[in-house]
Amino acid sequence: MRAFLILVGIVVTVLLVVGFFRGWFNVSGSTSSHQVGARLTVHPGKMESDKNKAARAVGIHTQTAASPRPATSTDHHAGSVDRSAE
């Protein structure tokens, strides 16, 4: 259970750091006499845009990997002759 909580903590930390650098979150602060304020702004449109870009990139790679490759001279079946008709 402890290892699972550590893993969740690491994943959350990585997401926060990546999100901050990708512009998903903005943190701003203000001070006045004896008061400190902090504001966290979330940009869901930027998150959605990045999610769609990642989905397209993964889709392109999976389509490329799933397409059949052309036969080459190093294939075992290339150049074999069907002798069942003889």
N, C-alpha and C positions, 0 to 999 in steps of 0.2 A: 504494500500500500504506500509505503514511504517513497519507493522508487517511482510509482505512478504520479504522486504529487510533485515530485521533483521534475518529472518529464512534462507535466502540465505547466508548471512554472516556467520551464525553459521555453516551451512553445509560445506561451503568452508573451514572454519577454521578447522573443524573436519577432513575433507579429507586431508588437508595439514599436520596436526599433525600426523594422522595415517600413511600417506604416508611417512613422514620423518622417523618415527620409524620402518616402514616395509621395508625401504631401497629403496623406489621408487624415492626419491630425494636425492641429495647430495649438500651441500653448502660448498664452499671453498672460501678462500680469500687470497689476496696478498697485500703487501704494498711495496712501493718504495718511493723515496724522493718526498714528497708532493702529492702522488697519492695513492689511495686505490682502489683495484679491488675486485670484487665479482663474483663468478661463480656459476651458478645453473646447475647441471647436472641431467637429467631425465633418469631413467632406465625403458624403456617401456617393456623390456623382463620380468623384475621382476613384473611389474604390471600385465602383461598377465598371468604369472604363478600363482600369487595370485588370479586373477579372475577365472582361471580354477579350482583351488583348492576349491574356494568358491562355484562355480557352481556345482561341484561334490558333495560337502557336502550338499548343499541344495537339489540336486536331490536325494540323498540317503534318506534324511529325508522326502521328499515329496512322494517318492515311498513307504516308510514304512507306512506313514500315509494313503496312498490311498489303500493299500492292505487290503482285508477283514480280519476281525479277526475271529478266530475260535469260534464256539458256545460253551457256557459254561452253567453250570447248573443254573446260575442266569438269563439267557435269558428268556424272556416271552414265546417264542415259543418252547423252548426246552422241549421235553417230551409231547407235545400236541398230541392228537389223532384226526385223521380225521374221523368224524362220518357221513360223507355225503353218504357213501355206505350202511348204515344200513337201 
